[in-house]
Amino acid sequence: MKAVLFKTLLVVMLTFASLALPRTAAAHCDTMDGPVVKAAQAALRTGDVTPILKWVPKADEAQIRALFERTVKVRALSPEARELADNYFFETLVRVHRAGEGEPYTGLKPSGTEVEPGIALADKSLDTGSVDSLINEVTSEVAKGIRQRFTRVQEANKQANDSVEAGRRYVATYVEFIHYVENIHQVLSGPASHAQHEAQVGNRFRTGNTNNSRGAHRNCLVGRIY
């Protein structure tokens, strides 16, 4: 069940990522509405740093603990100091978290920043405790993409022998259709490289080992799908 759910979530994120290409995919955890900042806000309210430590690699834990203590002291000085201290803490925490993922930090995005639809749906499924809506949306989008490409191939095939140019239009739609289905199937088949990547990310957060690149892996997957 976990394997099926993971593959489903992977497909939805990659499927919806196509809506945003060729721009860089919007990050999830670098927004004020993201889980990292929300955890930090809760920690500052209670004065307990423990809940946010899971968001950073083990090697960076001491840095975050020390910064948290300084932030708590500074934010008590005045409302202005509190705002500045909080923002600095949020930015540092997110930067360290992003580095742990192997991703660049491009700044903390404000509340209301739009994230990829697939990410929003995945988060919603976890909040509600039900994955049904996410699965329905994923399967609907994948089915829609296949049907659209299939229809284009069928229509182009009707005039494929009318001229060389018509034949080329048919081949173009055929190639797009075949590659689309092939790439989706490759992702669903669970390539070893993805399993290795997930293990590496988990190891990085547990030990602080940063000897891999998530960004390159993600780009490879998106390239295969789209």
N, C-alpha and C positions, 0 to 999 in steps of 0.2 A: 504493500500500500504506500509506504514512504517513497519507494522508487518511482511509482506511478505519479504520485503527487509532485515529486521533484521534477520529473520530466515535463509534466503539465505546466508547472510554473516557469520552467525554462522556455518552453515554447511560447507562452503568452508574453513573456518579456521580450523575446526576440521578435515575435510577430508584431507587437506594437512598436518596437524600436524602429521598424521600417517606416512608420509614419513620420519619424523625426529625422531620418537620414536626408542629406549627408552631414547634418550638424552633429556635434558630439552629444552623446546620450546624456540626458539630464540626470544628475546624481540624485540619490534619494536621501542620503544621510547628511548632506551638507545644506539642509534647509532648516529654518527655525521651527518648522512643523515636523521635522524628522524625529525618529526615535532617539537619536543621540542627544540632541538638545533637550528634548522632553525629559529624558532621564536626568540630564544635568540640572534642569530647573527643579525637578522633584528633590534631587540630592541637596541642592542649596536651600530649599525650604526646610528640610529636616536636619540639615547639618551632617548628614551621613554620606560619605563618598562611596561606600561599598557598591551600591547599585549601578554606578557608572563604570566601574573598573572592567566589567565584562566587555565593554566597547573598545578597549584598547589592548594591544599586545602586552604580554607579561613584562617584556623588557621596558615598557614605558610606564608601568604602574607607579613607580616611585615618583616620576616627574608629575604625574597627574595628582597624586596624593599631596605633594608639596604645594602645587599650584592651587589646589582646592583649599588648603588651609589658609594660604595667603588671601585668596579670594574672599573667604568668609570674614576675615579680619577687615579687609579694605571696604567691603560692601556695607559694613556697619557704620562707616564714617559719615556718610551723607547719601541722599538719593542720587546725586550726580556720580559719586564714587561707586555706588552700587551698580548703576547702569554700565559704567565703564568696566568695572571689574567683571561683571557678569558676561558682557560681550567678549572680553578678552579670554575669559575661561571657555566660553562656548567655541570660539574660533580655534583656540589651541586644542581643545578636546576633539573637535571635528577633524582638524588637520592631522592629528596623531592617528585617529581612527581611519581616515582615508589612506594614510601611509601604510597602515596595517593591512588594508585591502589591496595595496599595490597600486593605488589610484592617486592622481595628482589632486592637490587642494587648490581650488580656484576661487575661494572666498565663501563666506557664509551667506546663503540666499535668504531673503526676507520671508515672513509668513505669507502664505498664499501663492508661493512659487509653484507653478505647475510641474508635476512629475509625470513620468511616462505612465500611460493608462494601465499597463500591465502591472507595474509596481503598486499603483493605487489599489487595484483589484486584489492583488496578493495580500496587501496589508489589511484590506477590508475583510477578506476571508478569515484572517487570523483573529481580527477583532470580534467578528460575529460567531466564530467557531464553526463556520460552515464553508466548505469549498465549492458548493454546488454552483453558485452564481459565477465564480471564476471559471470553472470547467465549462459551463454553458457558453460563456463569452469566448473562451479560447477556441472551443470546437466550432463555434459559429464563425469566427474570423478565419480560421484555417479552411473551413468548408467554403466560405465565400471566396477566398483567394484561389482555391482550386477550381471552383466552378467558373469564375471569371476567365481564368486562363484557358480552361477547357473550351469554353464558348468561343474565345478568340481564335483558337486553333481550328475549331470546326468551321467557323465562318471563312477563315482564310483558305482553308482547304478546298472550298467550293470553286475558287478562282485560281488555285495553285498552278494549273497547267495552261492558263490563258496567256501568260507571258513570263519572261525571266524575272521581271520585277515582282510580279504577283507571286511567283514561286518563292522568291526571297522573303517576301512578307510572310508567307506561310511558314518557312523555315524559322524565321525569327520568333514567331508565336509558338512554334513547336519547341524550340530550344528553351524559351522562357518557361513554358509549362513543365517540361521534363525536369529542368533544373530546380524549379520551385518544389516539386514533389520530392525529388531526390534529396534536396537539402533538409527538408522537414524530416524525412525518414532517417537521415543521418543523425540528426539531433535526438530523435526519439530512440535510436538504437543505443544511445549512451556510450559515446566514444571514450576510450580509456583516458585520453588527454584531459577530459573534463573531470573525471573522477580524481585524477592525479592533481589537478588544479585545486579542487575542493579540499583535498587532504593537505595541500600546501598552505592554503589560506588558514585552515584550522590550526595547523602547526605554527603559523606565524603568530596568531593571537595567543597561543599557549606558551610559546617560547621566545617570540620576538624575532625569529628567523625571517629575513626579508629577501631571500635569494630566489625570487621568481617574479613574474610579471603578469598580473591579472589583466591589465589593459590589453596586452598583446593577445592573450587567450580570448578575451571577449570579442576583439575585433575579428579574430579568426572565425568565431562562431557566427557573428553577424554577417560576415562575408559569405559564409557557406549558405546561409538562409536567403540572403538578399543580394 
